[in-house]
Amino acid sequence: MLKYTKANLNKLEDLISETDYILRYEKGNFKPGYCILKDKKVIIVNKYYQIDGKINCLLDIIRELVIDPSILSEKNRALYQSINQTSLSV
């Protein structure tokens, strides 16, 4: 279970950095708050979101992506598995 903290946001960003995807924070009015450019493997999250909004977006994105757990470090593999099994706690 993740809480809305900067440390947990950093953990999610670290998990994404180990994949082929590039995470960027940009301004924009994306309908759900984020945009995934799948052909280019770029994830764009609204930079004006508060920490809780960014964490929720990244959790939604991570659940949507197909990530090979074997490319992740041990700590990120455990985080990835827990994201896919549990829901967010405030």
C-alpha positions as a Markdown table, in Angstrom:
| # | Residue | x | y | z |
|---|---|---|---|---|
| 1 | Met | 0.0 | 0.0 | 0.0 |
| 2 | Leu | 1.4 | 3.4 | -1.0 |
| 3 | Lys | 0.8 | 6.7 | 0.6 |
| 4 | Tyr | 0.9 | 10.1 | -1.1 |
| 5 | Thr | 4.5 | 11.1 | -0.3 |
| 6 | Lys | 7.4 | 12.4 | -2.4 |
| 7 | Ala | 9.4 | 9.3 | -1.5 |
| 8 | Asn | 6.7 | 7.0 | -3.0 |
| 9 | Leu | 6.5 | 9.2 | -6.1 |
| 10 | Asn | 10.2 | 8.8 | -6.5 |
| 11 | Lys | 9.9 | 5.0 | -6.2 |
| 12 | Leu | 7.3 | 5.0 | -9.0 |
| 13 | Glu | 9.5 | 7.2 | -11.2 |
| 14 | Asp | 12.4 | 4.9 | -10.5 |
| 15 | Leu | 10.4 | 1.9 | -11.5 |
| 16 | Ile | 9.4 | 3.5 | -14.8 |
| 17 | Ser | 13.0 | 4.6 | -15.5 |
| 18 | Glu | 14.0 | 0.9 | -15.5 |
| 19 | Thr | 11.6 | 0.2 | -18.4 |
| 20 | Asp | 11.9 | 1.4 | -22.0 |
| 21 | Tyr | 9.5 | 4.2 | -21.3 |
| 22 | Ile | 10.5 | 7.9 | -20.8 |
| 23 | Leu | 8.5 | 9.8 | -18.2 |
| 24 | Arg | 8.1 | 13.5 | -18.6 |
| 25 | Tyr | 6.1 | 16.1 | -16.7 |
| 26 | Glu | 4.6 | 18.7 | -19.1 |
| 27 | Lys | 1.9 | 21.2 | -18.9 |
| 28 | Gly | -1.3 | 20.4 | -20.7 |
| 29 | Asn | -5.0 | 19.6 | -20.2 |
| 30 | Phe | -4.9 | 15.9 | -20.9 |
| 31 | Lys | -8.4 | 14.5 | -20.3 |
| 32 | Pro | -7.4 | 11.9 | -17.6 |
| 33 | Gly | -4.3 | 13.9 | -16.5 |
| 34 | Tyr | -1.8 | 11.9 | -18.5 |
| 35 | Cys | -1.0 | 10.8 | -22.0 |
| 36 | Ile | 0.9 | 7.7 | -23.2 |
| 37 | Leu | 2.5 | 7.8 | -26.6 |
| 38 | Lys | 2.9 | 4.1 | -27.0 |
| 39 | Asp | 4.7 | 4.0 | -30.3 |
| 40 | Lys | 7.4 | 6.3 | -28.9 |
| 41 | Lys | 7.2 | 4.8 | -25.4 |
| 42 | Val | 6.8 | 8.3 | -23.8 |
| 43 | Ile | 4.6 | 8.9 | -20.8 |
| 44 | Ile | 3.5 | 12.5 | -20.2 |
| 45 | Val | 1.9 | 13.5 | -16.9 |
| 46 | Asn | 0.5 | 16.9 | -16.2 |
| 47 | Lys | 3.2 | 18.8 | -14.2 |
| 48 | Tyr | 0.7 | 20.9 | -12.3 |
| 49 | Tyr | -0.8 | 18.0 | -10.5 |
| 50 | Gln | -0.2 | 17.7 | -6.8 |
| 51 | Ile | 1.8 | 14.7 | -5.5 |
| 52 | Asp | -1.4 | 12.6 | -5.0 |
| 53 | Gly | -2.5 | 13.3 | -8.6 |
| 54 | Lys | 0.9 | 12.3 | -10.0 |
| 55 | Ile | 1.0 | 9.1 | -7.9 |
| 56 | Asn | -2.5 | 8.1 | -9.0 |
| 57 | Cys | -1.6 | 8.8 | -12.7 |
| 58 | Leu | 1.6 | 6.7 | -12.4 |
| 59 | Leu | -0.2 | 3.9 | -10.7 |
| 60 | Asp | -2.9 | 3.9 | -13.5 |
| 61 | Ile | -0.1 | 3.9 | -16.1 |
| 62 | Ile | 1.9 | 1.2 | -14.5 |
| 63 | Arg | -1.1 | -1.1 | -14.3 |
| 64 | Glu | -1.8 | -0.4 | -18.0 |
| 65 | Leu | 1.7 | -1.1 | -19.3 |
| 66 | Val | 3.0 | -4.5 | -20.0 |
| 67 | Ile | 6.3 | -4.6 | -18.2 |
| 68 | Asp | 8.7 | -7.6 | -18.1 |
| 69 | Pro | 9.5 | -8.1 | -14.4 |
| 70 | Ser | 12.8 | -9.7 | -15.3 |
| 71 | Ile | 14.3 | -6.3 | -16.4 |
| 72 | Leu | 13.5 | -4.7 | -13.1 |
| 73 | Ser | 15.7 | -4.6 | -10.0 |
| 74 | Glu | 14.6 | -6.7 | -7.1 |
| 75 | Lys | 13.1 | -3.8 | -5.2 |
| 76 | Asn | 11.2 | -2.5 | -8.2 |
| 77 | Arg | 10.0 | -6.0 | -9.1 |
| 78 | Ala | 8.5 | -6.2 | -5.6 |
| 79 | Leu | 6.9 | -2.8 | -6.0 |
| 80 | Tyr | 5.5 | -3.7 | -9.5 |
| 81 | Gln | 4.0 | -6.9 | -8.1 |
| 82 | Ser | 2.4 | -5.1 | -5.2 |
| 83 | Ile | 1.0 | -2.4 | -7.5 |
| 84 | Asn | -0.7 | -5.0 | -9.6 |
| 85 | Gln | -2.2 | -6.7 | -6.5 |
| 86 | Thr | -3.2 | -3.9 | -4.2 |
| 87 | Ser | -5.0 | -0.6 | -4.2 |
| 88 | Leu | -3.8 | 2.8 | -3.0 |
| 89 | Ser | -4.1 | 3.8 | 0.6 |
| 90 | Val | -4.3 | 7.4 | 1.7 |
